[in-house]
Amino acid sequence: MKTSIKSFVVLISCGLFACQPGKQIIQGETGNLNTNKMYLCEVVSDYWKSHRAVDSVDVIDGKFMFELENVQPELYFLGDSPNHGGYFFLDGKRIKVQPEKVTEEEILWKVEGSSLDQKYRAFMEQWDEATFKQITDSLDTLFFQARDAGNREEMARIKEESIYYYDEGRARSAALVKEVLEKNKENSFGMYLYYYKQFQHKDFPMLEEIIAEKAYIESFGAAAKNTRYLPWVMEKLGKYEGCAIGHEAPEIVGKDTLGNELKLSDLRGNYVLVDFWNSYCHWCREETPALKRALEHFAGKNFKILGVSSDRVKKLWMDAIHEDGSYWDHLMLEKGDDVMDRYCIKGIPHIILVGPDGKILAKELRGQDLIDVPDQFVK
């Protein structure tokens, strides 16, 4: 944490002399924002609004300043707390910020001195339009209200109404990212676009796809590669390699419905549909009839289903199993288990097929695929 005295000393010295090379100065005014401290955060995920505070400074007479060492241009979060603020793109040695709009949810910053921030803001305006943000936000609100009320019929209706906007929005936003990214592969904004708007929405079930992605990354310029995003990409690709089709499935360990330890490897010798789910996931439980049909179809053969739940409350988990009649092997993961990360799972339901030798045969199976795909292997 920097003291207010140091902040003003730096402010004066940078006004009289050239600031030291490699330093990033953020000068700010709080406007009508009522706070005595400001927080600067690295962005872990802008989609999930996850941030990690890296510095904080005192606000004196409505002004504040950060002095940062060896900071690469990239997306940051600035706010009166690590959870209330707004995004901006660092670029260059000095920028000025002040609130343009303050709500309970966020702070929209007006930024001067960052050409990459201008690119970022122009892109986000196009992104909101491409993804029908206002419409989908309204539909999401209605869906969550129906979910909280336990109204599955209304949930299904809203989902049906939402399909066009989400499908068309995905296509439009993907085209937008591709267009803007090709114009910015030499700078860190381009690597931001690639990491947050493209890479994180991809899956790499095959080793060949991972190799091709690494080759694509080589086409970025040096400034784009010199960010935190590239190491994150390479680490994630390493995890994809560990759960690619043809690779041995990472071990899964948990407690079964009787409280005994159960592992994926305990089912060796069988073809296993591994169903990652939890009791409060509506669409997970919608797959139960298809899983039942698969179990009936392969009756008498070396075929099993393993339900892997991220539930934290055993009663809710057990109630869901009994309500749905999903009577096959189940385990509940221990709190803090990183198995979802090791399998690179972005959302559930996530169903894969593991062979008798423990190797992954297929991924992302749903509906009729739960029979048709294993049919190619089970004898």
Secondary structure as UniProt FT lines:
FT   HELIX           4..16
FT   TURN            21..22
FT   STRAND          23..29
FT   TURN            31..32
FT   STRAND          37..45
FT   TURN            46..49
FT   STRAND          50..58
FT   TURN            61..62
FT   STRAND          63..69
FT   STRAND          75..81
FT   TURN            82..83
FT   STRAND          84..89
FT   STRAND          94..102
FT   STRAND          107..112
FT   HELIX           115..130
FT   TURN            131..132
FT   HELIX           133..148
FT   TURN            149..150
FT   HELIX           152..182
FT   TURN            185..186
FT   HELIX           188..192
FT   HELIX           193..198
FT   HELIX           199..201
FT   HELIX           207..217
FT   TURN            218..219
FT   HELIX           222..225
FT   HELIX           229..242
FT   TURN            245..246
FT   STRAND          253..255
FT   TURN            257..258
FT   STRAND          261..263
FT   HELIX           264..267
FT   TURN            268..269
FT   STRAND          271..277
FT   TURN            279..280
FT   HELIX           282..285
FT   TURN            286..287
FT   HELIX           288..297
FT   TURN            298..300
FT   STRAND          303..309
FT   HELIX           314..324
FT   STRAND          329..333
FT   TURN            335..336
FT   HELIX           339..342
FT   TURN            343..344
FT   STRAND          350..354
FT   TURN            356..357
FT   STRAND          359..362
FT   TURN            367..368
FT   HELIX           369..372
FT   HELIX           374..376
//
